[in-house]
């Protein structure tokens, strides 16, 4: 995916889940998050929004994967804010992870 961006700014979102087993388990989300962090070394145009650091358990519906309307709204606002911090109009951000 990063090669398609051809050096343009890219924001990936890390993941968090309440599920303890199966393909969407938290263990698999940790693996994804670690892979994102490793990719930062290879792609200076990559930033990661630390969704795992701000998501709240009450934003999940009963499946532990998807969000309530309030959760999706909070996620959209947070990603929008993270984009502005990761790629400011007049400059560059420092570091890979945007909190």
PDB file as gemmi writes it, atoms N, CA and C in Angstrom:
CRYST1    1.000    1.000    1.000  90.00  90.00  90.00 P 1                      
ATOM      1  N   UNK A   1       0.814  -1.195   0.000  1.00  0.00           N  
ATOM      2  CA  UNK A   1       0.000   0.000   0.000  1.00  0.00           C  
ATOM      3  C   UNK A   1       0.857   1.258   0.000  1.00  0.00           C  
ATOM      4  N   UNK A   2       1.939   1.238   0.718  1.00  0.00           N  
ATOM      5  CA  UNK A   2       2.764   2.440   0.796  1.00  0.00           C  
ATOM      6  C   UNK A   2       3.396   2.781  -0.551  1.00  0.00           C  
ATOM      7  N   UNK A   3       3.705   1.789  -1.368  1.00  0.00           N  
ATOM      8  CA  UNK A   3       4.295   2.082  -2.676  1.00  0.00           C  
ATOM      9  C   UNK A   3       3.308   2.821  -3.577  1.00  0.00           C  
ATOM     10  N   UNK A   4       2.042   2.567  -3.407  1.00  0.00           N  
ATOM     11  CA  UNK A   4       1.021   3.263  -4.191  1.00  0.00           C  
ATOM     12  C   UNK A   4       0.990   4.753  -3.839  1.00  0.00           C  
ATOM     13  N   UNK A   5       1.308   5.085  -2.602  1.00  0.00           N  
ATOM     14  CA  UNK A   5       1.294   6.485  -2.157  1.00  0.00           C  
ATOM     15  C   UNK A   5       2.432   7.297  -2.768  1.00  0.00           C  
ATOM     16  N   UNK A   6       3.487   6.623  -3.226  1.00  0.00           N  
ATOM     17  CA  UNK A   6       4.619   7.284  -3.892  1.00  0.00           C  
ATOM     18  C   UNK A   6       5.174   8.472  -3.106  1.00  0.00           C  
ATOM     19  N   UNK A   7       5.323   8.281  -1.804  1.00  0.00           N  
ATOM     20  CA  UNK A   7       5.919   9.315  -0.965  1.00  0.00           C  
ATOM     21  C   UNK A   7       4.959  10.357  -0.427  1.00  0.00           C  
ATOM     22  N   UNK A   8       3.706  10.313  -0.845  1.00  0.00           N  
ATOM     23  CA  UNK A   8       2.715  11.248  -0.315  1.00  0.00           C  
ATOM     24  C   UNK A   8       2.408  10.889   1.137  1.00  0.00           C  
ATOM     25  N   UNK A   9       1.939  11.842   1.925  1.00  0.00           N  
ATOM     26  CA  UNK A   9       1.638  11.573   3.331  1.00  0.00           C  
ATOM     27  C   UNK A   9       0.562  10.489   3.498  1.00  0.00           C  
ATOM     28  N   UNK A  10       0.803   9.598   4.452  1.00  0.00           N  
ATOM     29  CA  UNK A  10      -0.127   8.509   4.736  1.00  0.00           C  
ATOM     30  C   UNK A  10      -0.314   8.404   6.249  1.00  0.00           C  
ATOM     31  N   UNK A  11      -1.554   8.322   6.665  1.00  0.00           N  
ATOM     32  CA  UNK A  11      -1.874   8.092   8.075  1.00  0.00           C  
ATOM     33  C   UNK A  11      -2.579   6.754   8.200  1.00  0.00           C  
ATOM     34  N   UNK A  12      -1.943   5.833   8.902  1.00  0.00           N  
ATOM     35  CA  UNK A  12      -2.579   4.564   9.237  1.00  0.00           C  
ATOM     36  C   UNK A  12      -3.108   4.682  10.663  1.00  0.00           C  
ATOM     37  N   UNK A  13      -4.125   3.925  10.959  1.00  0.00           N  
ATOM     38  CA  UNK A  13      -4.738   3.931  12.284  1.00  0.00           C  
ATOM     39  C   UNK A  13      -4.458   2.584  12.936  1.00  0.00           C  
ATOM     40  N   UNK A  14      -3.900   2.623  14.154  1.00  0.00           N  
ATOM     41  CA  UNK A  14      -3.700   1.347  14.832  1.00  0.00           C  
ATOM     42  C   UNK A  14      -5.045   0.852  15.380  1.00  0.00           C  
ATOM     43  N   UNK A  15      -5.035  -0.313  15.970  1.00  0.00           N  
ATOM     44  CA  UNK A  15      -6.305  -0.972  16.288  1.00  0.00           C  
ATOM     45  C   UNK A  15      -6.367  -1.444  17.733  1.00  0.00           C  
ATOM     46  N   UNK A  16      -7.576  -1.584  18.186  1.00  0.00           N  
ATOM     47  CA  UNK A  16      -7.877  -2.122  19.513  1.00  0.00           C  
ATOM     48  C   UNK A  16      -9.222  -2.827  19.425  1.00  0.00           C  
ATOM     49  N   UNK A  17      -9.352  -3.917  20.126  1.00  0.00           N  
ATOM     50  CA  UNK A  17     -10.597  -4.660  20.142  1.00  0.00           C  
ATOM     51  C   UNK A  17     -10.819  -5.223  21.532  1.00  0.00           C  
ATOM     52  N   UNK A  18     -12.033  -5.601  21.811  1.00  0.00           N  
ATOM     53  CA  UNK A  18     -12.349  -6.228  23.092  1.00  0.00           C  
ATOM     54  C   UNK A  18     -12.423  -7.749  22.966  1.00  0.00           C  
ATOM     55  N   UNK A  19     -12.120  -8.279  21.795  1.00  0.00           N  
ATOM     56  CA  UNK A  19     -12.259  -9.702  21.507  1.00  0.00           C  
ATOM     57  C   UNK A  19     -10.974 -10.431  21.908  1.00  0.00           C  
ATOM     58  N   UNK A  20     -11.132 -11.572  22.587  1.00  0.00           N  
ATOM     59  CA  UNK A  20      -9.958 -12.294  23.081  1.00  0.00           C  
ATOM     60  C   UNK A  20      -9.534 -13.463  22.199  1.00  0.00           C  
ATOM     61  N   UNK A  21     -10.339 -13.844  21.202  1.00  0.00           N  
ATOM     62  CA  UNK A  21      -9.948 -14.956  20.326  1.00  0.00           C  
ATOM     63  C   UNK A  21     -10.473 -14.709  18.916  1.00  0.00           C  
ATOM     64  N   UNK A  22      -9.928 -15.483  17.981  1.00  0.00           N  
ATOM     65  CA  UNK A  22     -10.359 -15.356  16.592  1.00  0.00           C  
ATOM     66  C   UNK A  22      -9.548 -14.327  15.828  1.00  0.00           C  
ATOM     67  N   UNK A  23      -9.901 -14.125  14.557  1.00  0.00           N  
ATOM     68  CA  UNK A  23      -9.097 -13.241  13.701  1.00  0.00           C  
ATOM     69  C   UNK A  23      -9.073 -11.783  14.154  1.00  0.00           C  
ATOM     70  N   UNK A  24     -10.075 -11.340  14.880  1.00  0.00           N  
ATOM     71  CA  UNK A  24     -10.138  -9.942  15.328  1.00  0.00           C  
ATOM     72  C   UNK A  24      -9.730  -9.799  16.785  1.00  0.00           C  
ATOM     73  N   UNK A  25      -8.985 -10.778  17.289  1.00  0.00           N  
ATOM     74  CA  UNK A  25      -8.568 -10.770  18.699  1.00  0.00           C  
ATOM     75  C   UNK A  25      -7.602  -9.627  18.979  1.00  0.00           C  
ATOM     76  N   UNK A  26      -7.540  -9.253  20.228  1.00  0.00           N  
ATOM     77  CA  UNK A  26      -6.610  -8.207  20.641  1.00  0.00           C  
ATOM     78  C   UNK A  26      -5.165  -8.615  20.355  1.00  0.00           C  
ATOM     79  N   UNK A  27      -4.852  -9.895  20.474  1.00  0.00           N  
ATOM     80  CA  UNK A  27      -3.491 -10.357  20.157  1.00  0.00           C  
ATOM     81  C   UNK A  27      -3.151 -10.044  18.701  1.00  0.00           C  
ATOM     82  N   UNK A  28      -4.088 -10.257  17.802  1.00  0.00           N  
ATOM     83  CA  UNK A  28      -3.850  -9.939  16.390  1.00  0.00           C  
ATOM     84  C   UNK A  28      -3.766  -8.435  16.163  1.00  0.00           C  
ATOM     85  N   UNK A  29      -4.511  -7.674  16.922  1.00  0.00           N  
ATOM     86  CA  UNK A  29      -4.424  -6.219  16.799  1.00  0.00           C  
ATOM     87  C   UNK A  29      -3.053  -5.729  17.256  1.00  0.00           C  
ATOM     88  N   UNK A  30      -2.510  -6.337  18.299  1.00  0.00           N  
ATOM     89  CA  UNK A  30      -1.163  -5.979  18.747  1.00  0.00           C  
ATOM     90  C   UNK A  30      -0.125  -6.280  17.658  1.00  0.00           C  
ATOM     91  N   UNK A  31      -0.304  -7.399  16.965  1.00  0.00           N  
ATOM     92  CA  UNK A  31       0.592  -7.747  15.861  1.00  0.00           C  
ATOM     93  C   UNK A  31       0.513  -6.700  14.758  1.00  0.00           C  
ATOM     94  N   UNK A  32      -0.689  -6.282  14.410  1.00  0.00           N  
ATOM     95  CA  UNK A  32      -0.892  -5.231  13.410  1.00  0.00           C  
ATOM     96  C   UNK A  32      -0.210  -3.937  13.854  1.00  0.00           C  
ATOM     97  N   UNK A  33      -0.440  -3.554  15.090  1.00  0.00           N  
ATOM     98  CA  UNK A  33       0.138  -2.312  15.607  1.00  0.00           C  
ATOM     99  C   UNK A  33       1.663  -2.354  15.566  1.00  0.00           C  
ATOM    100  N   UNK A  34       2.244  -3.503  15.900  1.00  0.00           N  
ATOM    101  CA  UNK A  34       3.700  -3.654  15.862  1.00  0.00           C  
ATOM    102  C   UNK A  34       4.218  -3.561  14.421  1.00  0.00           C  
ATOM    103  N   UNK A  35       3.489  -4.138  13.476  1.00  0.00           N  
ATOM    104  CA  UNK A  35       3.894  -4.061  12.069  1.00  0.00           C  
ATOM    105  C   UNK A  35       3.860  -2.612  11.583  1.00  0.00           C  
ATOM    106  N   UNK A  36       2.878  -1.856  12.015  1.00  0.00           N  
ATOM    107  CA  UNK A  36       2.822  -0.446  11.641  1.00  0.00           C  
ATOM    108  C   UNK A  36       4.050   0.295  12.160  1.00  0.00           C  
ATOM    109  N   UNK A  37       4.392   0.055  13.416  1.00  0.00           N  
ATOM    110  CA  UNK A  37       5.567   0.721  13.991  1.00  0.00           C  
ATOM    111  C   UNK A  37       6.846   0.360  13.232  1.00  0.00           C  
ATOM    112  N   UNK A  38       6.980  -0.880  12.842  1.00  0.00           N  
ATOM    113  CA  UNK A  38       8.157  -1.294  12.075  1.00  0.00           C  
ATOM    114  C   UNK A  38       8.190  -0.602  10.716  1.00  0.00           C  
ATOM    115  N   UNK A  39       7.034  -0.389  10.113  1.00  0.00           N  
ATOM    116  CA  UNK A  39       6.962   0.243   8.792  1.00  0.00           C  
ATOM    117  C   UNK A  39       7.422   1.701   8.830  1.00  0.00           C  
ATOM    118  N   UNK A  40       7.307   2.343   9.976  1.00  0.00           N  
ATOM    119  CA  UNK A  40       7.722   3.744  10.081  1.00  0.00           C  
ATOM    120  C   UNK A  40       9.187   3.942   9.724  1.00  0.00           C  
ATOM    121  N   UNK A  41      10.013   2.983  10.044  1.00  0.00           N  
ATOM    122  CA  UNK A  41      11.438   3.100   9.741  1.00  0.00           C  
ATOM    123  C   UNK A  41      11.680   3.113   8.232  1.00  0.00           C  
ATOM    124  N   UNK A  42      10.842   2.441   7.489  1.00  0.00           N  
ATOM    125  CA  UNK A  42      11.027   2.338   6.042  1.00  0.00           C  
ATOM    126  C   UNK A  42      10.322   3.447   5.261  1.00  0.00           C  
ATOM    127  N   UNK A  43       9.354   4.093   5.869  1.00  0.00           N  
ATOM    128  CA  UNK A  43       8.545   5.072   5.152  1.00  0.00           C  
ATOM    129  C   UNK A  43       8.470   6.390   5.925  1.00  0.00           C  
ATOM    130  N   UNK A  44       9.293   7.360   5.566  1.00  0.00           N  
ATOM    131  CA  UNK A  44       9.272   8.639   6.286  1.00  0.00           C  
ATOM    132  C   UNK A  44       7.974   9.425   6.088  1.00  0.00           C  
ATOM    133  N   UNK A  45       7.173   9.047   5.119  1.00  0.00           N  
ATOM    134  CA  UNK A  45       5.883   9.702   4.875  1.00  0.00           C  
ATOM    135  C   UNK A  45       4.753   9.081   5.693  1.00  0.00           C  
ATOM    136  N   UNK A  46       5.058   8.072   6.488  1.00  0.00           N  
ATOM    137  CA  UNK A  46       4.048   7.352   7.267  1.00  0.00           C  
ATOM    138  C   UNK A  46       3.921   7.918   8.665  1.00  0.00           C  
ATOM    139  N   UNK A  47       2.686   8.094   9.089  1.00  0.00           N  
ATOM    140  CA  UNK A  47       2.369   8.408  10.479  1.00  0.00           C  
ATOM    141  C   UNK A  47       1.296   7.413  10.931  1.00  0.00           C  
ATOM    142  N   UNK A  48       1.280   7.160  12.229  1.00  0.00           N  
ATOM    143  CA  UNK A  48       0.292   6.245  12.816  1.00  0.00           C  
ATOM    144  C   UNK A  48      -0.523   7.021  13.832  1.00  0.00           C  
ATOM    145  N   UNK A  49      -1.831   6.971  13.689  1.00  0.00           N  
ATOM    146  CA  UNK A  49      -2.695   7.544  14.713  1.00  0.00           C  
ATOM    147  C   UNK A  49      -2.912   6.484  15.783  1.00  0.00           C  
ATOM    148  N   UNK A  50      -2.644   6.841  17.026  1.00  0.00           N  
ATOM    149  CA  UNK A  50      -2.753   5.910  18.151  1.00  0.00           C  
ATOM    150  C   UNK A  50      -4.195   5.821  18.654  1.00  0.00           C  
ATOM    151  N   UNK A  51      -5.044   5.233  17.836  1.00  0.00           N  
ATOM    152  CA  UNK A  51      -6.438   5.016  18.226  1.00  0.00           C  
ATOM    153  C   UNK A  51      -6.510   4.109  19.447  1.00  0.00           C  
ATOM    154  N   UNK A  52      -5.622   3.133  19.524  1.00  0.00           N  
ATOM    155  CA  UNK A  52      -5.613   2.215  20.669  1.00  0.00           C  
ATOM    156  C   UNK A  52      -5.401   2.954  21.985  1.00  0.00           C  
ATOM    157  N   UNK A  53      -4.759   4.093  21.923  1.00  0.00           N  
ATOM    158  CA  UNK A  53      -4.504   4.867  23.123  1.00  0.00           C  
ATOM    159  C   UNK A  53      -5.657   5.747  23.574  1.00  0.00           C  
ATOM    160  N   UNK A  54      -6.658   5.930  22.722  1.00  0.00           N  
ATOM    161  CA  UNK A  54      -7.769   6.817  23.087  1.00  0.00           C  
ATOM    162  C   UNK A  54      -9.142   6.149  23.079  1.00  0.00           C  
ATOM    163  N   UNK A  55      -9.257   4.987  22.440  1.00  0.00           N  
ATOM    164  CA  UNK A  55     -10.561   4.315  22.364  1.00  0.00           C  
ATOM    165  C   UNK A  55     -11.050   3.940  23.765  1.00  0.00           C  
ATOM    166  N   UNK A  56     -12.354   3.986  23.948  1.00  0.00           N  
ATOM    167  CA  UNK A  56     -12.963   3.668  25.243  1.00  0.00           C  
ATOM    168  C   UNK A  56     -13.857   2.427  25.111  1.00  0.00           C  
ATOM    169  N   UNK A  57     -13.853   1.557  26.102  1.00  0.00           N  
ATOM    170  CA  UNK A  57     -14.672   0.340  26.027  1.00  0.00           C  
ATOM    171  C   UNK A  57     -16.154   0.615  25.757  1.00  0.00           C  
ATOM    172  N   UNK A  58     -16.681   1.713  26.272  1.00  0.00           N  
ATOM    173  CA  UNK A  58     -18.098   1.999  26.078  1.00  0.00           C  
ATOM    174  C   UNK A  58     -18.437   2.374  24.633  1.00  0.00           C  
ATOM    175  N   UNK A  59     -17.430   2.579  23.789  1.00  0.00           N  
ATOM    176  CA  UNK A  59     -17.672   2.897  22.388  1.00  0.00           C  
ATOM    177  C   UNK A  59     -17.893   1.655  21.528  1.00  0.00           C  
ATOM    178  N   UNK A  60     -17.727   0.476  22.115  1.00  0.00           N  
ATOM    179  CA  UNK A  60     -17.921  -0.773  21.371  1.00  0.00           C  
ATOM    180  C   UNK A  60     -19.352  -1.283  21.523  1.00  0.00           C  
ATOM    181  N   UNK A  61     -19.863  -1.905  20.450  1.00  0.00           N  
ATOM    182  CA  UNK A  61     -21.126  -2.633  20.551  1.00  0.00           C  
ATOM    183  C   UNK A  61     -20.813  -4.016  21.098  1.00  0.00           C  
ATOM    184  N   UNK A  62     -21.810  -4.837  21.247  1.00  0.00           N  
ATOM    185  CA  UNK A  62     -21.652  -6.114  21.943  1.00  0.00           C  
ATOM    186  C   UNK A  62     -20.673  -7.085  21.278  1.00  0.00           C  
ATOM    187  N   UNK A  63     -20.380  -6.925  19.985  1.00  0.00           N  
ATOM    188  CA  UNK A  63     -19.437  -7.856  19.351  1.00  0.00           C  
ATOM    189  C   UNK A  63     -17.988  -7.568  19.735  1.00  0.00           C  
ATOM    190  N   UNK A  64     -17.724  -6.427  20.373  1.00  0.00           N  
ATOM    191  CA  UNK A  64     -16.380  -6.090  20.819  1.00  0.00           C  
ATOM    192  C   UNK A  64     -15.441  -5.638  19.710  1.00  0.00           C  
ATOM    193  N   UNK A  65     -15.967  -5.481  18.498  1.00  0.00           N  
ATOM    194  CA  UNK A  65     -15.157  -5.080  17.347  1.00  0.00           C  
ATOM    195  C   UNK A  65     -15.633  -3.747  16.788  1.00  0.00           C  
ATOM    196  N   UNK A  66     -16.914  -3.655  16.543  1.00  0.00           N  
ATOM    197  CA  UNK A  66     -17.509  -2.460  15.935  1.00  0.00           C  
ATOM    198  C   UNK A  66     -17.920  -1.462  17.011  1.00  0.00           C  
ATOM    199  N   UNK A  67     -18.240  -0.239  16.560  1.00  0.00           N  
ATOM    200  CA  UNK A  67     -18.496   0.847  17.497  1.00  0.00           C  
ATOM    201  C   UNK A  67     -19.963   1.278  17.488  1.00  0.00           C  
ATOM    202  N   UNK A  68     -20.317   1.915  18.567  1.00  0.00           N  
ATOM    203  CA  UNK A  68     -21.621   2.562  18.662  1.00  0.00           C  
ATOM    204  C   UNK A  68     -21.579   3.821  17.782  1.00  0.00           C  
ATOM    205  N   UNK A  69     -22.724   4.437  17.509  1.00  0.00           N  
ATOM    206  CA  UNK A  69     -22.684   5.709  16.773  1.00  0.00           C  
ATOM    207  C   UNK A  69     -21.777   6.737  17.448  1.00  0.00           C  
ATOM    208  N   UNK A  70     -21.826   6.800  18.767  1.00  0.00           N  
ATOM    209  CA  UNK A  70     -20.953   7.733  19.487  1.00  0.00           C  
ATOM    210  C   UNK A  70     -19.484   7.357  19.304  1.00  0.00           C  
ATOM    211  N   UNK A  71     -19.192   6.073  19.275  1.00  0.00           N  
ATOM    212  CA  UNK A  71     -17.825   5.612  19.066  1.00  0.00           C  
ATOM    213  C   UNK A  71     -17.316   5.957  17.680  1.00  0.00           C  
ATOM    214  N   UNK A  72     -18.153   5.747  16.666  1.00  0.00           N  
ATOM    215  CA  UNK A  72     -17.747   6.105  15.306  1.00  0.00           C  
ATOM    216  C   UNK A  72     -17.568   7.614  15.164  1.00  0.00           C  
ATOM    217  N   UNK A  73     -18.410   8.381  15.804  1.00  0.00           N  
ATOM    218  CA  UNK A  73     -18.277   9.845  15.752  1.00  0.00           C  
ATOM    219  C   UNK A  73     -16.974  10.282  16.424  1.00  0.00           C  
ATOM    220  N   UNK A  74     -16.676   9.710  17.570  1.00  0.00           N  
ATOM    221  CA  UNK A  74     -15.431  10.044  18.272  1.00  0.00           C  
ATOM    222  C   UNK A  74     -14.224   9.637  17.438  1.00  0.00           C  
ATOM    223  N   UNK A  75     -14.314   8.483  16.801  1.00  0.00           N  
ATOM    224  CA  UNK A  75     -13.215   8.001  15.959  1.00  0.00           C  
ATOM    225  C   UNK A  75     -12.988   8.936  14.774  1.00  0.00           C  
ATOM    226  N   UNK A  76     -14.054   9.353  14.128  1.00  0.00           N  
ATOM    227  CA  UNK A  76     -13.927  10.260  12.981  1.00  0.00           C  
ATOM    228  C   UNK A  76     -13.290  11.588  13.393  1.00  0.00           C  
ATOM    229  N   UNK A  77     -13.744  12.140  14.512  1.00  0.00           N  
ATOM    230  CA  UNK A  77     -13.152  13.397  15.000  1.00  0.00           C  
ATOM    231  C   UNK A  77     -11.676  13.214  15.331  1.00  0.00           C  
ATOM    232  N   UNK A  78     -11.367  12.113  15.999  1.00  0.00           N  
ATOM    233  CA  UNK A  78      -9.990  11.860  16.421  1.00  0.00           C  
ATOM    234  C   UNK A  78      -9.065  11.672  15.217  1.00  0.00           C  
ATOM    235  N   UNK A  79      -9.521  10.962  14.200  1.00  0.00           N  
ATOM    236  CA  UNK A  79      -8.703  10.755  13.004  1.00  0.00           C  
ATOM    237  C   UNK A  79      -8.512  12.082  12.271  1.00  0.00           C  
ATOM    238  N   UNK A  80      -9.551  12.875  12.181  1.00  0.00           N  
ATOM    239  CA  UNK A  80      -9.438  14.187  11.545  1.00  0.00           C  
ATOM    240  C   UNK A  80      -8.403  15.059  12.262  1.00  0.00           C  
ATOM    241  N   UNK A  81      -8.486  15.098  13.577  1.00  0.00           N  
ATOM    242  CA  UNK A  81      -7.520  15.864  14.365  1.00  0.00           C  
ATOM    243  C   UNK A  81      -6.104  15.312  14.188  1.00  0.00           C  
ATOM    244  N   UNK A  82      -5.984  13.992  14.149  1.00  0.00           N  
ATOM    245  CA  UNK A  82      -4.671  13.365  13.986  1.00  0.00           C  
ATOM    246  C   UNK A  82      -4.066  13.703  12.624  1.00  0.00           C  
ATOM    247  N   UNK A  83      -4.887  13.738  11.588  1.00  0.00           N  
ATOM    248  CA  UNK A  83      -4.382  14.122  10.264  1.00  0.00           C  
ATOM    249  C   UNK A  83      -3.798  15.528  10.286  1.00  0.00           C  
ATOM    250  N   UNK A  84      -4.501  16.433  10.945  1.00  0.00           N  
ATOM    251  CA  UNK A  84      -4.022  17.822  11.021  1.00  0.00           C  
ATOM    252  C   UNK A  84      -2.712  17.915  11.802  1.00  0.00           C  
ATOM    253  N   UNK A  85      -2.555  17.112  12.855  1.00  0.00           N  
ATOM    254  CA  UNK A  85      -1.313  17.120  13.624  1.00  0.00           C  
ATOM    255  C   UNK A  85      -0.180  16.401  12.887  1.00  0.00           C  
ATOM    256  N   UNK A  86      -0.532  15.319  12.182  1.00  0.00           N  
ATOM    257  CA  UNK A  86       0.485  14.521  11.494  1.00  0.00           C  
ATOM    258  C   UNK A  86       1.068  15.245  10.292  1.00  0.00           C  
ATOM    259  N   UNK A  87       0.228  16.000   9.604  1.00  0.00           N  
ATOM    260  CA  UNK A  87       0.654  16.668   8.380  1.00  0.00           C  
ATOM    261  C   UNK A  87       0.183  18.118   8.389  1.00  0.00           C  
ATOM    262  N   UNK A  88       0.815  18.931   9.256  1.00  0.00           N  
ATOM    263  CA  UNK A  88       0.389  20.328   9.356  1.00  0.00           C  
ATOM    264  C   UNK A  88       0.623  21.080   8.045  1.00  0.00           C  
ATOM    265  N   UNK A  89      -0.199  22.038   7.795  1.00  0.00           N  
ATOM    266  CA  UNK A  89      -0.151  22.805   6.550  1.00  0.00           C  
ATOM    267  C   UNK A  89       1.202  23.476   6.345  1.00  0.00           C  
ATOM    268  N   UNK A  90       1.736  24.042   7.377  1.00  0.00           N  
ATOM    269  CA  UNK A  90       3.006  24.776   7.258  1.00  0.00           C  
ATOM    270  C   UNK A  90       4.134  24.077   7.998  1.00  0.00           C  
ATOM    271  N   UNK A  91       4.449  22.858   7.630  1.00  0.00           N  
ATOM    272  CA  UNK A  91       5.558  22.183   8.285  1.00  0.00           C  
ATOM    273  C   UNK A  91       5.391  20.691   8.301  1.00  0.00           C  
ATOM    274  N   UNK A  92       6.263  20.045   9.075  1.00  0.00           N  
ATOM    275  CA  UNK A  92       6.233  18.598   9.194  1.00  0.00           C  
ATOM    276  C   UNK A  92       6.153  18.209  10.658  1.00  0.00           C  
ATOM    277  N   UNK A  93       5.477  17.135  10.908  1.00  0.00           N  
ATOM    278  CA  UNK A  93       5.419  16.638  12.279  1.00  0.00           C  
ATOM    279  C   UNK A  93       6.687  15.844  12.565  1.00  0.00           C  
ATOM    280  N   UNK A  94       6.928  15.639  13.825  1.00  0.00           N  
ATOM    281  CA  UNK A  94       8.073  14.824  14.223  1.00  0.00           C  
ATOM    282  C   UNK A  94       7.551  13.533  14.826  1.00  0.00           C  
ATOM    283  N   UNK A  95       8.274  12.493  14.636  1.00  0.00           N  
ATOM    284  CA  UNK A  95       7.883  11.198  15.174  1.00  0.00           C  
ATOM    285  C   UNK A  95       6.867  10.509  14.290  1.00  0.00           C  
ATOM    286  N   UNK A  96       6.726   9.251  14.549  1.00  0.00           N  
ATOM    287  CA  UNK A  96       5.836   8.432  13.733  1.00  0.00           C  
ATOM    288  C   UNK A  96       4.419   8.371  14.298  1.00  0.00           C  
ATOM    289  N   UNK A  97       4.296   8.281  15.602  1.00  0.00           N  
ATOM    290  CA  UNK A  97       2.995   8.067  16.237  1.00  0.00           C  
ATOM    291  C   UNK A  97       2.371   9.402  16.617  1.00  0.00           C  
ATOM    292  N   UNK A  98       1.125   9.563  16.220  1.00  0.00           N  
ATOM    293  CA  UNK A  98       0.347  10.748  16.544  1.00  0.00           C  
ATOM    294  C   UNK A  98      -0.695  10.333  17.564  1.00  0.00           C  
ATOM    295  N   UNK A  99      -0.650  10.956  18.725  1.00  0.00           N  
ATOM    296  CA  UNK A  99      -1.588  10.602  19.787  1.00  0.00           C  
ATOM    297  C   UNK A  99      -2.854  11.388  19.744  1.00  0.00           C  
TER     298      UNK A  99                                                      
END                                                                             
